[in-house]
Each structure stands twice: as C-alpha cells, then as structure tokens.
C-alpha cells in the first residue's frame, strides 16, 4: 500500500477469517470498536463475521500479507475492486456478495 493510501471501509465476511501479517511499515486495522496500529512483524486476526477495516495513514508505504481461511479465490476481487465505481448498484452488490464482502457503511 502506498503512503496515505486509505483502504476499505468497515465490512465483514460471512465465510472466511482474515489475517494480516505486516512485513514493513504501519497498517491501521479497525476491529469494530477502535483503530490499532500494526508494524513490522505484527500479526492481526479477524474472525469470520468480525467487523474490520484497514488502511495506511502513514507517510510511508506499508507491505503486508493477507491470509483468508478457509482459502478463498480472492484474486478477482483485488483485481477488479478499482472498477466498482463504474458498476451499477446491482452489479456492485453482486460483485461484493460473490466475494463475501458485506459493508456496514
């Protein structure tokens, strides 16, 4: 993630947990109640159904790994998420349901 990149709004997944392992920089994770700053070597776990958001608010890039369990085919989601602004409401809803992402905002 580039510096000041922002990130996805608060959401949850019905069928997968999500884990973040920070390789470099600072990743901010919202756990449904508060924001936590994670740095190199930190491991953050979001259980299935757990509210979360993440972003990079720092002036430096951050690098991290995301693990979904059970394994989920998420490549298409990350490849096409930048196009959701051009989708109709129905297409956008179908896209996020297909990729098990449910927004709270």
N, C-alpha and C positions, 0 to 999 in steps of 0.2 A: 504494500500500500504506500502510495506517495505521501509526502508530508501534507497535513491538513486535508486528507482525502475524505473525511466523513466516513459514512458506512450505512448499512441498512438500519431502518427504524426497528422499533421493538416488534418482535414476532416470536412464533414458536413453531415446532414441528411435532406432528402427531405420531409419527412412526420412527423417528430417529433421535438419538442423542447427538450432541455436537461438542467436540473437544478442540481447544485451541492450544498449540504449543508455540510460544514466542521464540523465534530464532534471533531476532535483533530488533532494536527499537522499543517503542512503547505502544501497546494495544490497549484501548479502553474497552471494557466489557460492562454492559448493563445487565444486572441479574434480576431485573423486575422491580427492584427497590432502590438500588444505588449503582453508581459507576465505580469500577475498580480499575486501577492502572496495573497492567502486567508488563514486565520487562523480560529481557533475555533469560531463558531457562524456566520461565513460569508456565504452568500447566493449568488451564481453566476448563472446567467441565460443566456442561449444560445438559441436564437430564431431559429425556423425552417429555415434551409438554412444557418445558421450562421457558418462561419469558426471557428474552435476551435481545441485545443489540450490540454491535461492536463498531469501532471507528478508530481512526488515527487523528488525534487532535494536535499532535506534536509538530515541531518544525523539522523533524527528520523522518525519513521513510521507516516503515516497520515491515518485518518479514515474519511470517508465521505459517504453521501448518494447520489445516483443519482436518479432523477425523470424524466421519459420520459412522455411527454404529446403530443397527447393522449397516454394513456397506450399502451405499445408495448411489445410483448413477446420477451424479450432480454436475457433470461436465457441461451438459446443455444449459443448465440453469446459469452457471457462471459465464458461459459464452454468450448467452442471449439476454441477460438481465439488463444490459445497457439499452435494449430496444423497447423496453416496456412502455416508455413514454409515447411511442408511436402506435401502440396497440389500442384497440377499442376496450371498453370496460370489460366486455365479455371475454375477449382474448386474454387480457391481463389476468382476470380471475382464473381462467382455465390454466394459464401458464403457471401461476403460483400454486394452485391446487395440485397440478401434475408434479410439481417439485416440492410438495409437502411444506409450503411456507404460508403461514397464516398471520396476517398483520393485525396489530391491536390499535393502531392509529388510523 
